[in-house]
Amino acid sequence: PWVPAPVPGAPGPVQYGVSEGSLDMNATAAAHYNQGMAFWAQGDMKQAQASLQQAVQADPEAHQAWYSLGVVQERLDSPSAAKSYEKSFTVKDDYERGMVAYALYQARHGKLSEADSFLTKKRAARPKSAALTAALAEVKSLQKDSAGAQDLAQEALKIDPSFAPAMMTIARDYYRARQLDLSLYALQ
């Protein structure tokens, strides 16, 4: 599951959980990946990055390692994060976590129209995706299209009524619009 950033509307990056159960990579890559996750847990981003780079070198098709490398690179404020996120869903074309991370990275770096276009295209191909719909809602909110953001977030909740990122987008959108009472209500 996703773990949104704790402060609604904060300008900092929204990071999502890095680990996700069983690993889809060879044993050598998995060993490097697990080592990278251990460094991540300790807060050592440089070592985490080095280990995750070894993981993707050991298995270039390891979509989870590409995604996690992107998360670490984003924490290190490296522009390489976008390419790592992109590689995660290039090697596994239905990897929504990578698609969402890529789009939100673009949005946070001032490329709102690119993020919107990317998510609109991906969502057209996967209309039942709560993740892509909620991510598009977040982009709409960042574009100051509150009505569009709220509609899309509600649509994501129709797809998955307990989808936390959609609920957080509703709260962040209200927060951005300075409707603090509604933001707090949405969080409850």
N, C-alpha and C positions, 0 to 999 in steps of 0.2 A: 504493500500500500504506500501511497504518497505521504510524505510528512511535510506540510507547508511550513514556511518560515513563521515564527511566532508573532510577529508584529504586523497587523494588517496595514496595508498601504505604505509600508516602509520602502524606501527607494532601493535598498539592498536586494541581492538576488534571492529568489525563492528556490531553495534547494529541495530536492526530493530524495527519498531514501535510496541508498546506493546498493544495498544487498537485496536479493530477491529470491532466495530459495536455491534450487538446484542450478548448477552451473552448466552451461552449454559450451564447453571448450575442452581442449585436450588437457591431459594431466599436467604437463609442464606449465601451460598457461594458467591452469587452475591454481597451481602452487604459487606462482607469482601474484595472481589475483588475490588469493587469500592473504599473502604477505602484505600486499598493498592495502587491503581492508584493515589489517591489523595496524598498519601505520596511520591509516585514516582515523581509526578509533582513538589512537594516541594523540591525534592532532598534528602529526608530522606530515604535512602536505608534500614537501619535497621528496621524501622517501616514498610516500604513497605514489606519487607521480612516476618515480623511477621504476617501481615494481610493476605498476600498471602498464608502463611502456614496454617492459619486458614481457608482460602477458600478451599484449597485442602483437609483439614481434614473434612470440612463440605460436600464436594462433590468430592470424589476421581476420578470421571469421568469428572471433569471440565478441559478439555484439555487446554483452554485458560489460566486458572489460573496456570496450571503446566508450560506452556510456559513462562508466565510473571514472575513466581517465578524463572525460569531459568535465565531470563534476569537480574533480580535483583541480584541473586546469582553470576552471572558472573561479574556484576559491583562490587560486594563485593569480588571478586577474590576467590570464594568458589568452590571447586571441585565438590560440589553437583549440580552445574548447569547442567552438562552433564546428570545426572540422571533425573532431572526435565524436560529437553528438551525431553529426551527419553520417559518419561512417557506421555508427551503431544501427541505424535503420536502413543503410544501404546494404549491409551484409545480411540483415534480417528485415525484409520489407514490411513486416507487420508489427515492428517493435515500436509501439506507441510511446513508451517512456522516452525513447530517444527523440522521437518526433516532437513531443511536447517540450522537452528540454531545449532542443534546437530552436524552436519557435520562440520560446520565452527568453532565451539568450539573445536572439535577434531583437526582440521587443525591448529588452532592458538596455540594449546598446543603440537605441534610437532608430532601429529599422522596423518601425511599427507596420508600415504598409507591406513590407516583405513578409513579416510574420503573419499578418492577416491573410495575404494571398496564399502563403504556404499552407496554413491551417485550413483555409477554405477549400483548397484543392484536396488535401488529405481527408478532410471531413466528408467531402463529396464521395470519395471512394469508400469511406467507412462511416456511414450515417448513424450507426448504432453505437458509436464510440463516445462514452461519457467523458473520457480523458481528452480527446481532441475538441469536443464541444466546450468543455470547461476551460480549456486553454484558449480557445478562440474568444470565449467570454472575457477572460483576463485581458487579452489584447484589446478587445473593444473598450474595456474599462480604461486601459492606459491611453487609448485614443480619445478618451472623454465622451464616448458614446455609451452613456449609462443605460439608456433604454435597451440598446442592443446587448449590452453586457448582461443585464438582468434577464432578458428573454433567453439568451443562450444558456446562462447558468441554470435557469428553471428547466430548460430543455434537457440539460445534462442530468438534472435531478429526476426527470421523468424516466430517463434511461436507467439510472441507478439512484434510487431514492436516498441512499446513505453515502453518496460520493462526496467526501469531505472537501476536495479541492473546489467543487462547485459552490459549496456553502461558504468556503473562505473567500471565493471571488465575490459573492454577493456582499459579504461583510466588508471586504476591501473596497468595493465599488461605492458602497455607502460612505465609507470612511473618506475616500478621495473626494466625494461630493460634500463632505463636511456634515453629513447626516449621522452624527455620532450615536444618537439614541438607536437609530435603525441598525447601525453597524453592530453595536453591542447586542441588540436583540437577535440579529442574524447569527452571531457567535453562540448564543445560548441555544 
